[in-house]
Amino acid sequence: MKFACYDLEMSVPNDWRLGIDKKSSYASGALSFTTPAGMTVEAVWEGLEKHAQKYPTVESFMNSYFEMMRTDRHVKEFMVDGGRPIVEGGHESYPHEITFTYKRGLGKTVSQKMVGIAIYCRPSNRFIIVYSRIDPSKPNDDEGAVRDSLKSFECTSRDAKL
């Protein structure tokens, strides 16, 4: 099934549940899909201006985020897999996959993987991040469908809207 809202499109299986933050608008908001096995795909968007002033490209934003994660004292291991910026039709996107280990309270170590895409949409003046968290210590029956949905994500804004 193809889901579209506020010029954001993604293909998802019919049995996924949708949640939309009730304060969402074209300019900013959040939505999530939950799979039958409990995995989620999250999409968050907001104005681009404050991000683009400090980080002129989506790649510079992501590199800064990666560096912040590397220097976080609670993060013990951090790896970035893939990720090359793609520029097309007023959109700069940066697909990425990060794996990290961090310490939670009482010294418990937790591993986490995040797969996603960050987008600077210049036509709509929005910064969009779509991602999913994957727990490598659990079976993730829906991981393939989650990855397929992330790959299908597209911002279809071609004209200035804000």
Backbone torsions as a table, in degrees:
resi	resn	phi	psi	omega
1	MET	NA	138.6	176.6
2	LYS	-96.9	127.2	177.0
3	PHE	-106.1	135.0	177.4
4	ALA	-139.6	135.5	-179.4
5	CYS	-158.7	129.4	177.1
6	TYR	54.4	39.6	-178.3
7	ASP	65.8	21.5	174.3
8	LEU	-112.2	127.4	-177.8
9	GLU	-127.9	145.0	177.2
10	MET	-158.8	142.6	174.7
11	SER	-90.9	130.4	179.7
12	VAL	-137.5	152.5	175.0
13	PRO	-63.1	152.2	-176.7
14	ASN	-63.0	-24.2	-175.3
15	ASP	-92.5	7.9	176.3
16	TRP	-80.3	144.9	177.2
17	ARG	-94.4	140.5	-178.5
18	LEU	-106.3	138.0	171.3
19	GLY	-131.2	133.3	178.7
20	ILE	-125.5	129.7	175.9
21	ASP	-60.5	129.1	-174.3
22	LYS	-67.5	-13.7	177.0
23	LYS	-90.0	2.1	-177.1
24	SER	-65.6	144.2	174.4
25	SER	-144.2	-179.2	178.3
26	TYR	-60.6	-38.3	-175.1
27	ALA	-72.5	-36.9	-178.7
28	SER	-157.5	151.5	178.7
29	GLY	168.5	-171.0	-179.3
30	ALA	-154.4	145.0	173.8
31	LEU	-145.6	160.6	178.1
32	SER	-148.0	150.8	172.2
33	PHE	-116.4	139.6	177.4
34	THR	-118.9	130.0	-179.6
35	THR	-81.5	164.7	176.8
36	PRO	-57.3	-30.2	-179.8
37	ALA	-86.5	1.0	176.0
38	GLY	94.9	1.8	175.0
39	MET	-74.6	155.8	179.3
40	THR	-127.6	151.8	168.7
41	VAL	-120.1	121.4	-176.1
42	GLU	-110.4	143.5	172.3
43	ALA	-129.6	130.0	-179.8
44	VAL	-132.1	137.2	178.4
45	TRP	-142.6	150.9	178.1
46	GLU	-159.1	178.6	-178.9
47	GLY	-58.7	142.0	-176.8
48	LEU	-83.4	-28.1	-169.4
49	GLU	-53.4	-48.4	-176.5
50	LYS	-65.2	-31.3	178.5
51	HIS	-77.0	-44.4	-176.1
52	ALA	-68.7	-25.9	176.3
53	GLN	-65.3	-42.6	-178.7
54	LYS	-85.5	-35.6	-178.4
55	TYR	-127.6	99.4	-173.3
56	PRO	-65.3	-19.3	177.8
57	THR	-129.1	157.5	177.4
58	VAL	-64.4	-32.1	177.7
59	GLU	-64.0	-42.1	179.4
60	SER	-66.5	-35.7	175.7
61	PHE	-62.4	-49.3	-177.5
62	MET	-65.1	-39.4	177.6
63	ASN	-61.7	-39.1	177.0
64	SER	-65.2	-41.8	178.1
65	TYR	-62.5	-44.5	179.2
66	PHE	-61.5	-41.7	179.8
67	GLU	-64.9	-39.7	177.2
68	MET	-61.0	-42.5	178.5
69	MET	-64.0	-43.4	-178.9
70	ARG	-60.9	-33.8	-175.6
71	THR	-94.8	-2.2	177.2
72	ASP	-66.5	126.9	-175.6
73	ARG	-66.9	-18.8	179.1
74	HIS	-86.7	-17.4	-179.9
75	VAL	-87.1	120.6	-175.9
76	LYS	-96.6	-33.8	177.5
77	GLU	-135.7	142.8	179.9
78	PHE	-149.8	125.9	178.3
79	MET	-134.3	139.8	174.7
80	VAL	-110.1	129.7	179.1
81	ASP	-115.7	125.5	177.2
82	GLY	68.9	-162.9	178.5
83	GLY	99.5	100.8	171.2
84	ARG	-132.8	136.4	-180.0
85	PRO	-66.0	144.3	177.4
86	ILE	-122.9	125.8	179.3
87	VAL	-113.8	123.7	-177.6
88	GLU	-158.7	123.9	172.7
89	GLY	55.9	44.1	-179.9
90	GLY	80.4	4.9	179.6
91	HIS	-115.7	134.1	169.7
92	GLU	-112.4	120.1	178.9
93	SER	-120.9	153.4	-177.8
94	TYR	-139.0	93.0	175.7
95	PRO	-71.5	142.9	-177.2
96	HIS	-152.7	158.8	173.9
97	GLU	-141.9	122.6	179.2
98	ILE	-121.9	144.9	176.2
99	THR	-125.8	132.4	-179.7
100	PHE	-149.5	158.9	175.9
101	THR	-122.7	134.2	-179.6
102	TYR	-139.7	160.3	179.1
103	LYS	-97.9	127.3	174.0
104	ARG	-95.8	-176.6	178.6
105	GLY	-53.2	150.0	-179.3
106	LEU	62.8	22.5	173.5
107	GLY	75.9	8.9	179.7
108	LYS	-72.0	129.7	179.5
109	THR	-94.3	133.3	-177.3
110	VAL	-127.1	135.6	175.0
111	SER	-101.6	145.2	-177.8
112	GLN	-147.1	147.3	174.6
113	LYS	-126.1	136.4	175.6
114	MET	-123.8	129.3	179.2
115	VAL	-119.1	131.8	-179.0
116	GLY	-170.6	-171.0	177.4
117	ILE	-144.9	134.8	175.3
118	ALA	-110.0	139.6	-175.3
119	ILE	-134.0	132.1	165.2
120	TYR	-98.3	110.9	177.4
121	CYS	-100.7	101.7	-179.1
122	ARG	-71.2	-38.1	179.2
123	PRO	-59.1	-38.1	-179.5
124	SER	-101.9	-2.0	179.9
125	ASN	58.8	44.6	-180.0
126	ARG	-124.6	149.1	170.8
127	PHE	-106.8	123.9	-173.8
128	ILE	-124.5	134.1	172.9
129	ILE	-128.0	129.4	176.7
130	VAL	-123.5	129.2	-174.5
131	TYR	-156.0	167.3	172.8
132	SER	-142.2	143.6	174.1
133	ARG	-96.8	137.9	179.6
134	ILE	-125.5	127.1	177.5
135	ASP	-91.3	109.4	-177.5
136	PRO	-67.8	-12.8	-178.4
137	SER	-88.3	-6.1	-179.4
138	LYS	-118.0	155.0	172.0
139	PRO	-68.1	134.6	-178.2
140	ASN	-120.7	80.2	-175.6
141	ASP	-60.1	-27.5	-176.8
142	ASP	-96.8	7.2	-175.3
143	GLU	-58.9	-41.6	179.8
144	GLY	-61.5	-44.5	179.0
145	ALA	-66.7	-37.1	177.4
146	VAL	-63.1	-47.7	179.7
147	ARG	-62.8	-40.1	177.5
148	ASP	-62.5	-41.8	179.2
149	SER	-64.8	-42.0	177.8
150	LEU	-61.8	-41.5	178.7
151	LYS	-63.9	-29.5	-177.9
152	SER	-81.9	-10.8	-175.6
153	PHE	-61.2	138.4	179.1
154	GLU	-150.4	137.6	169.1
155	CYS	-93.6	120.8	-175.1
156	THR	-98.3	7.3	178.9
157	SER	-66.5	126.2	178.5
158	ARG	-120.7	-13.9	-178.1
159	ASP	-123.3	152.5	177.1
160	ALA	-63.5	128.6	-176.9
161	LYS	-117.4	-24.0	-174.8
162	LEU	-98.3	NA	NA
